[in-house]
């Protein structure tokens, strides 16, 4: 199931030149149309994606390109992308998964970030700015969360048994 969006043509100044980009974006309504109503104990709760569709949250700096701090935004437009990241993420997009870039870049970096993503050919549905900086993330959510640490190479994901930290439910092995 591939997701499709609106074709956009945009001219963006980079340095002393204007560059034309053509890219596809998904309307929020279209992304939300993939959500299924969920009822628990007779009450409607947050909707979920269909079985098999993943909602990927992907960092940018140090994950799909050179690691560039917010203090050096002039480097963002010329960052080298990681070809294996482009191939893998675009493959997931083409398979119908949702791709959301979730970055520590600030809102004032949105235009250069969107331009760079589109120039490099990344397919994605959304871009969230302002992720907390510093790493050591521990995500707590009422929905299933899976985490994969990027260690220098993008590939398709494989299953692996690991130890994780969870809330104490009083049941121990």
N, C-alpha and C positions, 0 to 999 in steps of 0.2 A: 504494500500500500504506500504509494508515494504521495507526499504532500505537495501541493502546488500553491502558488501565490500570484501576486501582481508583478508584472514586468515593469521595471522602472529604469529610465534612462537618466543619468545624472552627469553633469560636468562639474569637476572639482579642481580647483587650483592647487597644485603642489609645486612649491618653489616658484619658478617663473613660467611654468607651463600649465595649460589646462588639459586635463585628462577626461575622456568620456568613458563612463562605466555603464554597463547594462547588467542588472542583477534582478533576482526574484526575491520578493519579500512575502511573508505570509501575514495576512490580516489576523489580528487577535481573535476575531470571531471564528475564522477558519480553524485555527489551532484549537480553540475551545470546542469546536464541533466534534472533535475526536474524543472528548471527554464523555464518560458514561455516568449516569446518575447512580448513586450508591445510597442504599438505605440500611441502617443498622437500628435494631430495636424499634422499628416503626418510624424512625426519624431520618430525614434526608441529611447526609453528611457530605463532606467535600467530595467532588467527583473524581473519578480515576480514568486513566488511559485504558484502551483495550488491551487484552492479553497480548503480550509479545511486543508491544510498542514501548520503547524506552524514552525517557526524558533526560537527555544528556546535558549536564552542566559542565562546561569546559572552560578552564582558565586560559588566558592568552599568554602573558609574559612568562617565558621559561617553560611553557607547555606546548604552544604551537609556533613559537618564534623565540628570538633572542629575549633574554630577561632584561627588560628595560624598566627602571624605576620611574614613578610619577614625577620625580624631580628633574627628569631629562626628557620631556615630551618631544623635543625636536628630533629625537632618534626614532620615534614611533612610526613615522611615515616611511622610513627606510629599513625597518627591521627585516632580518632574514627569516623567512618562514621555514618550518620543518616539513619537507615534502611528504614524509610518511604520515604526518598529522593531517595534512590536506587530503591525501588519498583515503585515509581511514575515516575521517569525519564526513567527507562527501559521500563515501560508501554508505555510512549509517543513515545519512540524510536520504539518499536514494532508496534505501530499504524502507523508508517511511517513519524513521525515528525522529523525534524532536531534538533539535540542536540549539542550545542556548549558551552563548558565551557569557560567563560570569567572571568579571574582572575587577581587580583592585584599582584600575584606572578610574579617575574621577569624571564627573559629568562633562567638564570642560574639554575632555579628551575624546568625547563621543564621535565627533565628525571625523577626526583623523583616524580613529579606530575603525569606524564603518567603512571609510574609504580604503584603508589598508586591507581589511577583510575581503572586500569586494574586488579590489585590484588583484589580490593573490588568488581569488577564485573560491574562497570558502563559502559553502552553502550553509545557511543558518536561518533560524526562525526568529530569534530574539537576542538582544544584547542587554545584560544587566551590568550597570556600572556601580562602583562603590563597595565592592566586597571588602570586608575587613582585611587589613594587611598583617603580615607576620607569620602566617602559617599556623601549624599545630591546631587545625580545625577539628572540631568535634560537633557534628551536625546532629541535632535532636529534632525529630519530626514524628508526626503521627502516621506518616506514609512510609512505605518501604524505602530505605536509603541504602545504596551500595556505593562504596567509595573505591576508587582506583588511583593510586599514587603514580604520577608520571615519573619514570626513571630514565628518560633519555631515548625511548623508542616507542612509537605508536605501532600497534598491531591490533588484530581482532582480539577480543577479550577471551580468556580461557578461565575455566573454573579451577579453584585452588582452595584447599582447606587451610584456614588461618584462625588465629585466636583474636577475638574482638571484645571490647568492653561493652556491656549492656547494663540496663537497670536491673537491680536485684528483684526478681519476682518470687523469691523464697524457694525456688526449685533449683537444686544444685545437683550436678552429676556426681 
